[in-house]
Structures are given as structure tokens and as C-alpha cells.
Amino acid sequence: MKIIERRSPKNLTGPVGLYSHITKIPANCEWYTFSGQIGVNDEGILPESFNEQVALTFNNIKRMLDHEEFDPANVVKVNIFSVEEIDWDYFDQQWEQLFGKDYPSMTITYISALGLPEIKIELDVWAVK
């Protein structure tokens, strides 16, 4: 049974990316929020390459979801914070690898800094079960 409904009304322009404009969550769901995930590897190292950080960030999100026995379809919203311009072709490839075509809602914000100077991107995930 699918618990989340995703919609992108035809009377809105867009979306301009791979996301749903509207995500409807039934009242009987439990909400989960996950701390922002960054592109750190298993040794605790952040690579210098932006796209390597992107790939590791998605890997860490997948691991976090697996830990809670979630499917990516449980994800309601992803907030993206980036200090560099995103390579959308690469990012979208990673996004679709995780979410398939059942896209959660998304917000992207470009900012001047994250928690540590070497962090280039952070994704904040909200999910329901």
C-alpha cells in the first residue's frame, strides 16, 4: 500500500527539476527527521571533489534509510544546502538512482557556508512510516 501521494498540478509551471510540487501524507503516519547528511566516507574523510561529496551524501542517506528499514518512497521532502553550484546532470543521476521516478518534494538553497569549511553540500531528509 502506498502511503504517500505525490502530485505536480498541470496548472503550475515546472517542475524545473526532479521533484513533486505536492506531497500528501496520511494522518496515521509517524514523522521522522534525519540530521543533515554530508559526503563523508567510511573513514570520516570529506573528499575535495563536489560530485564525490554528492555521491557519498546519497550513499549515506541510503544507509540511514536502510537502518530504519525505510524504502526511499518513505521520503517526503529533501532540503538541499550547497555552497557551490550544483552539477544538475550528475546530481539528478544520483537522485534518480535513489528515488527512481517517485520523487519527493525538494527545496534547494545556495548558501555561503555549512558546518565545516570543507563541507560543500548537505541534504536534510524528512520521512514518514
N, C-alpha and C positions, 0 to 999 in steps of 0.2 A: 504494500500500500504506500503510495506516495503521500507524504505528509505536507510537503511544501509546494505551493503553486507559484510559478514564475510567469510573468507577463511583460510584454512590451507593447503598449497600445499603438495601434496604427495611426492615431491622430497626433503622435509625438514624432518629431524628427529624431532619427537615430534608432537604436543606439549607435554611437560612433565607435564602439568597441564591443568586446565580447562579454556582455553583462545583460541582466534583466532590469528593466526600469522599476518593476514592482515585484516584490516577493511577499506572498501571503502565508502567514504562519497560523495554524490552528491553535485554539486556546488551550488545548490539552498538552502542549509541548513544554519540555524543560529547556530553558535557555542556558547556553554555555558561552562564555567568553574566554578567549585564549590570549595570553600575553603576546605582544608583537613578536613575530618570528623574523629572524635575520639570517643572512647567508654564512653562518659559521659551520665549519666542517667538524668531523668527529674528534679532531684534536683541539678544538676550540680556536681554530685559526680562521680569520676572515681573509679570503683572497683579495688581491687588489682589483681584479677584473670585475666590473659591474655585472656582466652577464653570468660570471661564475657565482657571484653572490645571489643573483636572481634564481639560478638553478638550485643552489643549496637551500635558499629560502623555501622554495616549493617542496623540496625534499623534506625539510624539517616540518612543514605544515602537514604533509602526508604522514609522517611518523607520529605527529601529535594526534591526528585524526585516528590513525590505526590504534594508538594507545587507548583511546576512548571507545574503540570499536565503532567508529563512525564511518560512513560512506561519504565521499565528497558531496553527495546530494543533500547531506545534513547541513551544509554550509549555507547560511542565509546571506551574509554580507562580508565583503572584504574591503578594508580600508588600506590604501597603499600610500606610503610616505616615501618619497625619494628625494635625494639631494642632487641627482643627476637626471638628465633627460633619459627617458626610458626608450630602449630599442624595442618598439612595439611588436615587430615581427618575431623577435626572439621571445619576448615576454608572453605574447599570445600563444606561441607554441608550447611553452611551459604551462600556461593557464589551461589550454585545451587538453594537455596530457593529464592534468589532474582532474578537471571538471567535465571533460567531454563537451557535449553541446548543451548541458543543463547548467547554464551559467548563473552564479549567484549575483546579487546586486553588488555594485562596486563604486567606490569613490577614490579618486587619485588626487593627491596633494603634493606639489613640489615645495620643499622646504629648504632652509639654509643649513640645517644640521640635525643629526639624530643623536642618540645617547652617547656614542663614542665617535671620534673623528673618522675612524676607518669604516664605519657602517654607512653604506650607500643607499640601502633600501630596507624597508621594514613593512611587513604585512600583518595587519590586525584582523583576526578572524572571529566571526560570530556564528554560532551554530545552534541547532535545536535537535532534540531527540524525543 
